């Protein structure tokens, strides 16, 4: 498999409301070691961002994207039902159904032969949420 | 049955439409009354203590190892606490696993589909849940229609659960503090109004708005 291996990872980060209100384009160095020892590509494509309801983050593209993870917390305590979702999308932005959860740590173990990872704050969340990270890997 | 869940080439055609129903929770009423409700499953999940340790296949053990650190457990400790909360989930008969730390923080997962972890207080009163799976047959190269599945745990003070999707209501049996439901494949362009309703032993209720997994 001709994998796309990169020494640096450009990260496209879209932190937006249901109607896009903001976007950021950032660059970061890829991690020197990935949680899975066989991975060589594990970009954190969102880091310390505020997601309004409907906000999304998108990783760069790669082959054999196999894992997608997010860590997030609520801004207004646990009394309100906020949810976060993960999925993988192809080059045409066709995506799998979302893996959603009320948990603050979510792992999506699905894979895609070529595409990118996406994390998403549920459209009907009541308040913005703090997204510590969304990261993905291939292996 | 050996089923390969990983998709290596197919993707779903998704129409990007978001639903607009408001999220509601009885927590609001309790807050308005000045009463702070117990959130998440902080009232306790006895199944984690009552069920026997589950046997883990190598792939399940690997998943446990990946999840454990998120709630401050070692992989070995998490394996000792691994429980099979439900078996035979969905048309592919998967198992809902879970494990909990001493402080009540826990993880639940459907192998190959989805996993969630967090403190016992996370989430709406009485439950923590994941929605996973979701490889509709309309996806290129997919030969098996795997619907999205709702799976969650409830605290010991929950006596009943009901799922309503687009006006169709059904009771969700609670066994071992858990519930599961196969979700209909509703295109994102179609209406979606889904609510998980919990009844607590004190007679109060909690309602949780559920997203359409096929949303944008």
Interface residues (C-beta under 8 A of the other chain):
Chain A: X18 X35 X54 X64 X66 X71 X77 X78 X79 X80 X81 X83 X85 X88 X89 X90 X92 X94 X95 X96 X97 X98 X99 X100 X101 X102 X103 X104 X105 X106 X107 X108 X109 X110 X111 X112 X113 X115 X122 X123 X124 X125 X126
Chain B: X5 X6 X7 X8 X9 X11 X12 X13 X14 X18 X19 X20 X21 X22 X23 X25 X27 X28 X31 X36 X37 X39 X40 X63 X66 X67 X70 X71 X107 X109 X111 X112 X113 X114 X115 X116 X117 X118 X119 X121 X122 X123 X124 X125 X127 X128 X129 X130 X131 X132 X133 X134 X135 X136 X139 X148 X208 X209 X210 X211 X213 X214 X215
